[in-house]
Amino acid sequence: MAEKEPEARDDLAESLNNLFTSVSTMVKSELEGTNNQLELLEKMNLRVAEEYEGFGDVAAGLRLFVEQLKSKSGNFDAYVQQIDAIEQQVTEFEAVTSVLDRHVSLLESKVQSAYSHHLPPPHHPPV
């Protein structure tokens, strides 16, 4: 029986060694997978950072463009006010013209009426 005991210990030692090797390989694989995922995540973060950096440049350019447009539109405000004033004057002028037109028409009809009542009939030369 003494011979079986060292053989059993060798089998047990070999089995434990295989178990530890397998667990070690499994843990190493898990760590490598996690490391690969972290590297991929880092690359993705760098790529997104580059994209956002470009967006920041675009946004800064757009902000400058909008400020320039506001500045230019501010210069047009004076012209818009002048146009509004001219439009108001034209409206008032049209109203005055309409009143004068009615008055002239009334005077014309009075003059025609006065001439038709006070003038002798037209003279026709003998034929």
Sequence and secondary structure as in RCSB ss.txt:
>XXXX:A:sequence
MAEKEPEARDDLAESLNNLFTSVSTMVKSELEGTNNQLELLEKMNLRVAEEYEGFGDVAAGLRLFVEQLKSKSGN
FDAYVQQIDAIEQQVTEFEAVTSVLDRHVSLLESKVQSAYSHHLPPPHHPPV
>XXXX:A:secstr
 TTHHHHHHHHHHHHHHHHHHHHHHHHHHHHHHHHHHHHHHHHHHHHHHHHHHHHHHHHHHHHHHHHHHHHHHHH
HHHHHHHHHHHHHHHHHHHHHHHHHHHHHHHHHHHHHHHHHHHS        
